[in-house]
Amino acid sequence: MTTPPSPHRPLTRRRFVGATLAAGLGLGALGARALAQTPAPASAASRPAGPVRLRGIAWNHSRGFTPMVATGQRYGELHPDVEIVWEKRSLQAFADAPIHKLAETFDLLVIDHPFAGFAAQDRSVLDLNVHARPGLLADHAAHSAGPSHASYEFDGYRCALAIDGATPSSGWREDILAAHGQRPPQTWEELLELARGGFVAIAGIPVDCLMNFFMFCNAQGEEPCATRERIVGADAGIAALEMHRELTRLLPDDTWKRNPIRVWDALGHSTGRLAYCPFAYSYSNYARAGYAPHALRFGDLPQYRGRRLRPTLGGTGIAVSAHSPHRDLALDYAQFVASGECQRTLYFDNGGQPAHRGAWTDAEVNRRANNFFRDTLPAMDNSWTRPRYFGYMHLQDHGGDVVRDYLTGQHTAKAALDRLNEIYLHSLKLHA
């Protein structure tokens, strides 16, 4: 059994689940016309002479970084007295960096929604329910891809504007499946049969094991973390773990080294039988021509007992530091990036995966992305949102190791569920 986690581990450690990818920095034809007439910040007249530099921090992947650089460049062209400089860190560096410390250094932060409960107490980023334009918030509420918009609000405090929408979906190589007389499986039983043939890959790093555990709990008819007594009922929890292992015992050992990016890379470069993933956080970049040697098709998840598997929501949002001396400018830029027009054009053009539904249903966006957005929107709309209470990250940081240890034969299902319960109950006791 794993060593019990220390209750003194900083809660500000972040792990970005809904990770990413994308294309180059050049502005496409659609991006060139994005928001050509953006409104000036309200306090522009009161700013001192000379350019103002805003610093932003994003994660080091093309889906997370290049759209921020491109939108920052365009915003600077529209507002010559403003310069926006985006910096990047590895996902591990983000995991190790306290968010409140980043907010002391940077004006803009790309974060994910499990941080919402911490933000509601810490107040290191602005409450965008108070500071964002009401019209933008209303537009996001009406045009969210899945529950992306709602996920950044906790106890009435909105820590970020959704800009990146993601959830696990299926993905596959049409050419390899067709060459072997196969097709994407529609049921759990068909998935297991395809896995026996050596065609299937999934992400097996700890955090993805935990996200899949949540999905399998929902498949067993019980929502995880719904009570303060246990993470999930014993029967549903053990069935969820066993369901997960029923699949992973058919998969190769390198499963445990793969995150979603490595899964889609493996499929995009495959020259053998590897051709299908039933659920991993999806990346529209792999559906676009030129990103990998072979473009992938994406779609909804297989069915289990007549119902589609319900994935665990990912994605990211843009937050504005409460410590920024130029909060008005940072806020104006954040709203620029989150606007429906920018999401559909400039943001997508530069490798982003928008959170605005207008981009997901746009005909030109789908044409260029091999219908990725149209075909995975049902999975987005069916997504389950992780807990966002203050101590949740303790569960996310430690629970995945327990699930993976069970899947690799180091625990019984009961022992694993007992340990998950201990970690969950401890996380509920953590406070600011």
N, C-alpha and C positions, 0 to 999 in steps of 0.2 A: 504494500500500500504506500502511496506517496506520503512524503513528509508533510505534516500539517502546516499550512501557510501561516506566516507571521501576521498577527493582527495589526502590526505597526507598519506594514507595507503601505507606501503613499497611495491614496486613492486617485491621485491625479495621473497615474500611469495610464496611457491610452494604447489600445490595440485597434487599428482600423480594419474592420472585418470586410466591409464592402469594398476591397481594393480595386486595381484599375489598369488602364492602358490607353494608347491613342496614337494620333498621327502627328504631322509636322507643324511648324509654326506659321507657315505661309497662310495668308488670308484668302479664302476661297471667294467665288463670285457672290455667294449668298452673304458671307461675312462682311464683304466690303460695304454692303448697304445697311448693316445692322445698326440700328439706333443712331442714325446720322444726326438726329436732332434731340439728343438727350437733354433734359432740363439741367440748368446750372444749380449747384448746391446753394441752399438757402443763405448761407453766411458768406458767400464768395466775396461780397463787397468789403467785409471786415477783415479779410486775411491780409497778412503782411506781404510786401512786395517780394518777388523772387519765387522760384519754384518750391513747392512743398513736396517732400519725399514721403511716401507711405510704404511701409515694409509689410510684406505678407509672407506667411509660412505655409507651405503645402507639402504633400508627400511626393517622394521621388519616383514617380511613374508618369509616363506620358499622358495617361488619362487624367491624372490629378494635377499635373504641372503645366503642360503646354497650353491648355485652354486659359489658365490663369495668366500666363505670360502674354498671350495674344489679346485677352480682354484688357489687361493692364496697359498694353501698348496702345490699343485703340482709345481707351479712355484718356490717356495722356495726349493723344493727337487732338481729341475733342476739347480737352482742357489743358492748354499748353503750360499753365502754371502749376500743374500737378505731375509728379513722376511716381509711378508705382513699380516697386521692385519686389519680385517674388523670389523667395529662397526655398530650397527643398531639403528635406531630410529623409533618410531611409525610414521604412515603416518601424524598424526596431528603435530608431532614435526618437520617433514620435511616441513609441510605447514607453520609453524611459524618461521623457521630458515632462515635468509637471506643467499642466496647461496654464495654471495661474502665473507661472514664471514666463511662459511664452507670451502671455497677454501683457506682461510688463515690458516686453521687448518689441513685439510686433503689433502693428495696427490692425491687421487682418489675419484670421486663422481659418484654415479648412479643418473641420472637425466632423465627427459622426455622432449620431443621435443618442447613444447610451450615455453621453456626457451631460445630457439635459438635466438630470436630477442633481448632479454636482453643481452645474451652473446656476440652478435656481437658488442654491444656498450660498455659493461662493461669490457670485455677482462679478466675476472677473471679465465677463463679456456683457455687452448691452442686451437689455430686454427688448427684442425687436417688436414685440407686441405694442410697446410704447413708442419706439423710435422710428420704425419703418412706416412708409406711407400706407394709410389704410387701403387705398385702392390696390396696391401691390399685394397686400395680405389677402384681400378678398379674391383677387385673381388666382393666387396660389391655392387658396382653399377650394376654389371652383375647378381648378385645372391641375391638380396634383397627380403625378404618376404614382398610383397606389397610395399608401399612407405616408409618403415622403414628407409632405408639408406638416402633417399632424405630429410626426415623430419628434420634431424639434421643440415641442412645447411640453412643459412639465409644471404642474401646479400653476398654470396661467402665465408662466415665464417662458418666453421663446428665445432660445440661445442662438439660433442661426436661421438663415434662409436656405431652404433646400436648393441645391444647384446640381447635384449628381444623384441620379436614381439607379438603384441596382437591387437585385434579388437573385437568388439561385434560379437558374433555368437549365433546361437541357440544351446540349449542343452536339453537333455531329458532322462528320465528313460524308457527304452524299456519295462521293465516288467510291470510297472504300466499302461502305455498306452495300451499295449496288453491285459491286464486283463480287461480293460474297453472297448475293441473293438475300440480303438482310434489309430491314427498314427500322426506323426509330421505334423502340418499344412503347406501347401505349399502356401496359399494365405492369404491376410489380413482378408477376410471374414471367412475362416476356423479358423484362430487364434481367432477371436472374439467368434466364436461358442465354441471353446475349453475353452476359458476363462469363458464363461457362465456356464460351467460344473464344475468350480472350480479346473481346472488342471494347471493353468498358474501362474507364478511368474515373476516379473521383478524387477530391481533395481530402487528405488525411492528416494535415497538421492539427494540433490540438484545438485551436479556435474553431476550425471548420467541423471537427468532430462534435463540439458542443452545439454549434448551430444546427447540425443535422439531428442531434439528439432532440432538440426543441421541435424540429419538424416531425420527427417520428412520434413524439409524445402527442402532438396534434393529430397525427394519423391514427393513433390509438383512441382518440376521442376525448383527450383531456389536455387542457391548456396548461403548460408549465408555469410555475411561479405565480399561480393564481391565488394562492392562500399564503398566510404567514406561518403555517404549520409544517409544510413540506414542499419540496420542489415540484413533486408530482406524486400521485398515488402509487402504491407499490406495484399493483398489477399493470398499470399503464406504463410505469417507468421501466420495469423489467422487460415488458413486451417491446418497448421502444429500443432498448439496448440490444435485445436479441434480434430484432428486425434489422438493425444496423449491421450486426455481425453476420447475419445471413448473407448479406451482400459482400462485405469486406473479406470474408474468408475465401471468396472466389477471385480476389484481385491480387496483383503482384505486390512484392515487398516495397517497391518504390512508391506505392500509394502514400506511405507515411511521411514522405519527403515533399509531397506535392501540395502547394497552395493552389487556389483557382488559376492564377496566372500560369503556373507550370502545367496545369491540366490543359488549358487552351493552347499553350505553346506546343505541348506534346501532340495534340490532335492536329494542329495546323502544320506541323512538320512531319507527321507520321507517314512512313512508307511501308508499314506492315499492316497488322490487323487492328491496331488501336484506332477507334473511330467514333466512340460515343461516350458522352458524360450525361448522366441523368439529372444531376443537380450540382452546380457550383456557381458562385457569384459571377454573373455574366459580364462580358466585355464586348461592347459593340464593335470595338476596333477589329476583333478577329472575324467579324462578318464583312468587313470592308476590303476591297481589293487592295493588294499591295502590303498589307500589314504583316502577313505571314505567307509562306509559300502557297498555301491553300486556304481559301476563305471557308469559313464554317457557316452552317445554318444553325439557328437557335429556335427554341420553341418552349412550350409549356412542359411541366413535369409529368411523369407517368402517374397512372391512377393506382390507388391502393384500396381494395374493397369498394370499387365503384366511384371513388372520389379522388380528385387530383391531390397529390401531396401539397401541403401548404408550406412554402419556404419562409425563411426568416429574413426580414427586410435588412438591406444594407444601405449604401449610398453615403454621401457627405453633404455638409452645408457650409455656408460661409458665415463666420462670426466676426463681430467688430469688438475690439478690445475696449473695455471701459476705462483703461488708462491712457488711451491714445490722445495726444494733444490736438489731433485733427479728426475728431470723431465724425464731424459733419461730412468731411470729404470721404472718409473711409466708408461711412454709411451710404453715401451717394453711389460710390463705386460698387458696393455690395449689391445694391438694388439694380444697378445697371446689369451686372452679371446675371442676377436672378430673374430679370424681366423675360417675359415670354418670347419677345422678338430676339433678344440676344441668345437665349437658350436654343432657339430653333435655327439660328444662323451662325454667328461668330463662334459661340461656345462649341457647338457641334462640329463646325468646320475644322476646328483645331484639335479634334480628338476627344472632346468632352462627351459625356453620356448624361444628357440633361435630366432634370427632375420635373420639368414642366410638361404637362400632358400634350400641349400643343406641338411640341417637338416629336413626341412619340406617335402622334397620329398624322404627322405631316407627310404628304406623298413624296416630296423630293428627298427628305431625310431618309425615308424608308427605301427609296430607290437606291440611294448611295450606300445604304447599310444592309442590303440584301434582305430587307423587310425584318431586320432584327427587332425593331421597336414594336411594330404591329404584332409580330408573332410571340413576343414575350410579355406583352402588356397584360394578358390574363394572369400570368404568374405574379406580376407586380401588384395587380389589384387584389390578388388572393393572399398577399404576404401577411405574415404575423409580425408584429412589432415587439422587439425585445423589451424587457423591463428597463426603466430608466431611473429608478430610485437611487438615492445617494450612494449606497454601497454596492450597487450592481456590478461594477467593474471588478470587484473582488471575486465574484462568482465567475465572470468571464475569464479573468486571468488564470484561475486555478481549476475550474471545472473541466476544461477541455483535456487536461492531462489525465484526469480520472477516466473520462470516456475512452480516450485512446488506449490507456493501459488495459482497460477491459477488452477492447477490440483486438488487442495483440496478445490476449491470453494471460494477463498478469493479475486479473481480479475475476471473481465470480460476478454475475450480474447483480446479485443482492449486495455484495460488498461495495460495488461501484455506486449503486444507488444510495446506500447508507452514507458513503463519503460525500456524494453530491448534496445530500440533505444537510450534512454538517456544514459544508461550505456555504450553502444557501442561507441557512439559519444564522450563521456568523455574519454574513454580508448584511443582513437586515438590522443588525445591532450597531453597525458602523454609522458614525455621525460626523458632521463637520468639526 
